[in-house]
Amino acid sequence: MKIMRVRPRSVFLFLPALAFLSLQADVSSFSPAGPVLSPQWWDISLNLKTEGDYKWDEGGPAVAGHYSFVIRWTGWLEKDDHDYLLYRLDSRLCEWEAQESSSLTESPAVLTTKDFRERPAFILKYIIREGEDLRLDFLVEPLAVPQSRTEDAFPLLLPSSEQNVQREWEVDYNACVIKGSNQVALPESEIYAGPVEKTYTWAWKHQKWLPLDRRTVFASQSHKAVITLSINPRFSRPK
């Protein structure tokens, strides 16, 4: 795995196997009682659980879909002088279930998970330091739905953090959070104080009328997201 050293910055970009992070940490190595051992490595894991629905309604015939998935991302954070290096170990779709039913044709059709051409893909773009906080920028890439009507497909928006500022299909994702908050952040000082585990939850919903080929279609979509972020300090290099 290739590792590069970067100069102090407030943002790191996430590459396929390695991301770089500079946070300008200023943590004292001494206390009145003597030297204090400071962690040099941290184990990081992020679990994202999502459940959602969508509907394509033509005032009679309709398409309705439901989905759920679990994504797990793991990595290491290494202290590098006044900087940090972030290593991605794994990012995988642990669970994925989907179903879509359509009454747009004479014979109603039902698609199941194996019929969906796309699967949720998680992207952790970077972590940015704002003041004393670390903020995560990530998103799950949108899917095209209805799967059974590709000629009229629209983007199914999936969870993203507030920092990402996702705008797809002329939709401001952050503006459609109806409950909770998609701001995934924590104080930088906490990663030095011991193991950290935080949970972030939100509900999201969007509805829109679409003019298509001399007809108007009502498209709606919603989902709930639960993020669990764990950061555990190490005092030796991981093996």
N, C-alpha and C positions, 0 to 999 in steps of 0.2 A: 504494500500500500504506500503510495507516494505521500509524503508530508512536506508541506511548505511553511516557512515562517513568514508572517506578515507583520507589517508595521502597525502601531496602535491605531485602531479605527473604532467607530461605534457600531459598525454593522459588519456581519459576515455573510458571504454568499454561500449557498449550499450546492456542492457539486455531487456527482453521482455517488462517490464513495467517501468524500471528505468535505467538510465545511470548515471555514475559518471564522474565528470569533475573537474580537479584541474588545475587552470590556474595561480596561484601565482600572483594574481592581486595586484598592489601596487597603490591604489588610495587614495589620501589625503582626509581627512574629514574636513579640515579647509582651509579657505582662509583668506587673510588679513582683510576682512570685518567681519569675524566670522565663526561659524560652517556652513558647507554646508551639506544639506541632501543628502545622497548617496543612490541610489536604492538598495534594497535587493532582489528583484524579477524582472524577465523579462518574458513577453509573447513572445513565439517564434512560427513562422509559416513558413513553406516551401511549396511552390506550384511548382510542376513540370509538364510542358506541353510538350508532345512529339508527333511527327508525323513521320512515316517512311515507307520504302518500302523494299521488298526483292524479289529476283528472282532466280529461279533454271532452268538453260537453258541447254538442251541436244542437241543443234544444230537443233532445230525444235520443238519437244514437249517441253513445258516449264510449270513452275509453277510461278505465280506472286502473291504477297501479298501486302496489304497496311493496316496500322493500325494507330490508334491515341489513346492517353489516357491522363488523368489528375490525378495526385496523390497529396493529401494534407496531410502534417504532421504537428501536433501541439504539443506544450509542454510548460513547464515552466523551467526557469533557476533560481535557488535560490543561493544567496550568503551565504556561510557557513564558517565564519571566513575568512581565506585566500583561501578557496577552493570554489567549486561550486557543486551543485547537479542539475542534469537535469532530469526532469520528462517527460515522453512521455504520452500525453493525448490521441492522436488518430493518426492513420495512415490509410488512406482509398483511395481506387480507386474510384474517383468521376465520371470519364467518361472512357469508354472503347469501342472502335469500331474496328472491324477487318474484313477483307475479303480476301479470297484466291481463285484464279481460276487456274484450271489445264487442260492441253490438253495432258496429258501423256496417257490417255486412249481413246478408241473410242468415248465414250460419255463424252464430257467436263463437268467438275464438278466445282461447286462454293460453297465454304464454307462461312458462315457468322459468326458474333460474337458468337452466341450461339453454333456453332459447334467447336469452339476452346477449347481444353481440358485444357489449362493453361491461367492464367491471370497475368498481371504484378504485381510483389510484390516488394515493396520498403524496403530497409534496410539501416538505418542510423547506421553505425558501431561506430563511435566516432568522437570527435572533438579533434584536436591536436593543441597545441600552438607551433608555430615556430617563434622565435624572438618576435616581437610585434603583430603578426597576429594570428588569429584563423582560422583554416582550417577544413572544413567538409570532412569526409570520408563516402561516401554513394554509393550505386548502386541500380539499378533495376535489379533483377535477370533475366538471359537469358531465352528465350523460345525456344522450339524445333520446327523447321520448315524444310520442308513443313509439315503442319498438315495433308495433304492428302497422304503423303508418309512417314510413320513413319520409314520404314526400312532404308531410306537414310537421315534421319533428321540430321540437323546441328544446332548449337546454334545461335539463333538470339540475337545478343548483343544489350543491351538497355543502356540508359544513366548511366554513373558513373562519380564521381568527379575525378580530377587528383590525389588527395591524395589516392584514392582507389587502383590505379595501377592494374586495372582489366586485367587479362590475361586468356582468355577462347578460346578453339579451336586453340591454338597456335597463338592467335592474341593479340598484344599489343594495348589495346584500346586507350591509350593516343597518340600513334604514328599515329592513323588514324583520329584524329581531323583535319579537313581540313579548318575550318573557326571559328574564335572566340577562346574562351578558356574555358575548363571545370575545371579551378581552382576556386573553390568556397571558398572564404576567405574574411576576413575583419579585420581591425585593432581592437584589443581588446578595446582600449580606446574609440571607438565610441559607445559602448553599455552604457557607463556612460554619454555620452554627450547629449543623448536624443534618440527619436525613430530613428531606422535605417531601411531603406528599400533599398535593392540592387537587381539588375537583372543581371543574367549571361546567356549568350546564346552561343551556338556552333552548328556546323554542323559536322557530322561524316559519313565516308564512308569506306567500305572495299570490295574488290573483290578477288576471289580466284578460281583457277582451281582445281577440285577434281577428282582424278582417282578412279573410282568405277566399279567393275565387268566388265572389258574389255571395258569400255567407260569412257569418260572424260566429266565432268559436270562443267559448269561455275556458281558459286554461288556468288551473289552480295547482299549487304545490305547497307542501309543508313538511317539516321534519323537526325532530328533537335530537339534540346532541349532548353527550356526556363525555367530558375529557378528564382523564386521570393522569396527572403528571407527577412522576417520582424522580427525585435526584438524591443520590446517596454518596457521601464522600468516601474516598479511599486514601490510604496513606502509603500505598505502594502501587507500582505499575500493574495494571490488570494483566492476567495471563490468558 
